[in-house]
Amino acid sequence: MSIVKRQRGRPKSQFRESSAGTLQSLDRALGILTAVSRADRAKLTDLSLSIGVPTATTHRILTTLQKHGFVAFDDEHQDWVIGIEAYRTGISFMNRTGLNAISRPVMRQLMEQTGETANLAIPDGAEVVFVEQVETQNPIRAFFARGTRTSMHASGTGKAILSALPPERVRKLLLGAGLTSFTEKTLVTPDALFADLEQTDIRGWSFDQEERHAGMSCIGAVIYDEHADPVAGVSISGPSSRFEAQRVPTLGATVAKAAHEITSLIGGCMPCRKTTDSIQTEVPNSTGAQAT
């Protein structure tokens, strides 16, 4: 009768020797996350081939990352893109480099020139997420904590970004999110919103006149990346009493200039002026009914 000698210590690792000291599943997930970020957007099969992981495994990893907000699936283009949680995780890095750090001196100057709080926001679906702010010293002022979200159609930066998107992209975003009413001045009909976006595109800055918060107004402009795509928005916000009609155009030009400066500093470029394409205005209202 043979006696099998029992091995002492921990059982043999299931991971390959080449990956000793690492978790293979985590290593693969981070590799896929890095690949998506470097590609900007990528197809499932391309990701699978680029990192040498089977398609089924790659899809499971992407689905897990999507569940936690680190990647997102673009239904329109059928490819994978970086999610908002990837930003939140790296916010400490962005505080010392990248968009936030580059924008902050310009935002401080904008605050000093206008006397109003300057904000920086990035798009996430039909919303914008505030990622930086330089507060005015005025005792009555606007404040948005980092990570605060608001609907694009009721935001200065949001409307500025919408005005820079292709008409079909705008329509798709609004069909999915609807036009929720926040105040009596919120633009909740497609005709009113699209007319406002057209004016925003023509003059180069948006005007949120108490559309999100009663008594507060905001003026925003778009920041573009190296592909001339809208990547963020900069704005000023404060009490409506300080946004007098005769002062608004000057404030708008100042905000637009700040957006152009940040665009240049991050290596972005301004787009060619787009034509006023017709936008189909069938968008659900906040109750889910179709508004026209």
N, C-alpha and C positions, 0 to 999 in steps of 0.2 A: 504494500500500500504506500503510494507516494505521498509525501507531505509537501504541501505548497507553502512556501515561506511567505508570510504576510509582510508586505512592504510597509515600512514606517514612514511617517510624514504625510504631507498633503498629496492628493492624487495628481497624476500628470496633467498639465494644462492642456485644454482643448485647442489652444491657439498655436499657430506655427512658431517655430523657433525664431523665424525672421521678424516676428512681431512680439518677441518676448518683452515683457514689461508694459505692454499696451493691451487695450481691449479691442479686439478685431472689429466688433460691430460698431463701436464708437469711432474707431479709426476710419472705418468706411464712411460713416455718417458725416464726419467732419471733412473727409475728402470730397464727398458729393456736395456739401455746403460750399466748400471753397471753389469747386468747379462751377457751380451755378453763379457764384458771385463774380468770378473772372470772366465768364461767358456773357454776363448780363442777363441773358435768357437762353435756355437750352432745351432741346428735345430729350425725351427719356432715353431713346436709343443712343444718342450722341453722348449723354452722360455715362451710360453703361459702358460704352466702348472706351471712353477717355480714361476711366479709372479701372477698367478691367474687372468689373463686377457684373454678374448676370442681371439681365433686365428685370426679372421678377424680384430679385433682392433689392436692386436699385429703386424700384417702384415702392416697395415696402418701406424703405428708408425715407424716401421722399414723402410718403404719406404720413409717416411719423413726424418728420420735421414740419410738415404742413399743419398737423394737429396742434403743434406748439407755436405756430406762427413764424417759424424761421424761413420757410419758403412758401410760395403761393403758386397756384396753377392758373395760368392765363387762358381762360376758355376761348377767347377770341383767336389767339394765335396758337393754341394747343401746345404751349411750352411752359417751362418752370422758371420762376423768377425769385429773387430774394424777398423774404417777408419782413414785416415791421419789427418782429422780435429780434431779428439779427441786429437791427439798429439799437434797440434798447439794451441788448447785451453789450454792445460796443460803445455805449454812450460815454463811458469814462475816457475812452480813447479820443472820441470826437470832441471832447471838451478841450483837448490840447492840440488837436490837429484836425484838418478836414473842413467841412462846410461850416460848422459852428465857429471854430477858431478864426477862419478867414472872414466870416460874416460879422463877427462881433465888433471889430473896430468901425466898420461901415455903419452898423446899427447904432453904435454909440454916437457917431457923428449925426446920423439921421435924427436921433432923439434930441440932440442939442439944437439942431436946426429947426425942428418943428415944435419942440416942447412937449411931445407926446411919446408914449411908450412904444418902442420898436419891437416887432415880433418876427420870428423866423419859423416857418412851418413847412412840412413836407407832405405830399399827397399819400393817401392810403385808401384805395378804392374811391368811394364817393365822399370821403372825409379828408380833412387835413389834421395833422398831428403837430402841435406846437413843440419845438425842440430847443428854442432859445428865446430870451427876452432881455431887453435893456430898459429898465423902468425909468420914467421921468421922475423928477423931484417934486412935481406938482402933488399937493396933498390928495386931490381927487384924480385918480388915474385907473387905467385898466390893468388887470393882472391875469395871466394865464400860466398855470403851473406846467412844467415840462410834462409831456405826455398827454396833455389835455386834447381831446378830440372835438371837432365840430363839423357839421355838414358843410360841404363845399358851397352849396347854393345859398347859404346864409352866413358866408364868411368873406372878408375882404381878400385874403390870400386864396381862398377856395375859388371865388369867382374869377380872380385873375388867372389861376391855373386852368380853369374850365375854358376860359376864352382863348387859350393857346392850344387846346386840344382839337383834333379833327371832329367835325360834327357828329359822325357816327359813334365815336368814342363817348362824346358827351351824352348822346341819346341813350347809349347802353348803360352808362353809369346811373343816369337818372331813372331809367326804367327799373333798375334793380333796387334803388334806394328810395325813390319817391321824393316828393317835395313837402317835407314836414313844415308845418307852421310853428314858429317860435314866438313871434310877435305879430301885431296887426300889420306890420310893414314887411314881413317876410314875403319874398316873391314865390308864390305857390302855384302860379299858372305858367305853363311852358312859354306862352307868348311873351309874358312880362320878363321872364328870366332870360330867354334867348335874345330879346331886344337889348337887355342890359349887357349881356355878354358881347353883343356886337359893338355897342358903344365902348365897352372896356377894351376890346381889341383895337378899335380905331384910335383911342386916345392914349393907350398904353398903361392904364391904371384903373383899378376898380374902386367902387364906392359902396360900402355897406352902411346904409343909413338906418340904424336901429333895427336891422333885419334879424339879428340874433339875440341881442339884449336891448331892452327898452332903455333909452337914454344914452346909449353908447354907439359910437360910429367908428368906422375903420376904412382905411384906404390901403390897397395892396397892389403889388406888381410882381411879375414873374421873374424867376431866376432860371436860366437855361444851362444845359450841360453842353459838352463838346459836340453833340449831335443836333443841337438846337431844339432839344426836347425839354419841356418844362420839368424841372427837377425839384423846385421849391418855390416859396413865395416869401417876400418880405413885406411888412406892413407897419402902419402906425395906428394906434387905437386910443380912444379917450372919450370923455363926455361930449355928447353931440353939441352942447353949447359952445364948444371951442372949434367946431367944424362948420363955421358960417359959410353960406353959399359963395360969397365973394372970395373966401380964403381957400376953398376946396381945390380949385385948379392949380394953385401954387403948391399946395401940399402934395397933390397928385404928381406933379412934375418932379418934386423933390424925392418922392418915394420911387418913382420910375428910374431916376438917376441912380439911386442907391442900388436898385435891382440890377441895372446895367453894370455898375461897378463890381458887384459881387460876381456876376456872370463872367466878367473879364478875369477876375482874380482866381476863379476856379478853373479857368481854361475853357469856359463855355463860349458859345457864339449865338448872336441874335438871329432869329429866323427871317427868311424873306417874308414880306407882308403877304398874308394869306387872303385869298378871295373870299367873299362872303357867300359861302355855299348855303343852299337851302337846308334847313334842319327840320326833320319831321318831328312835330311837336306832340307826339302821343306819349305822355309820361304819367305814371300813376301818382295820385296824390297820397297823403299820409294814411288814408284809410284803405289804400290798395285799389281804389276805383281809377279808371282811366280818365285823365284830364286832358282836354284839348284846347 
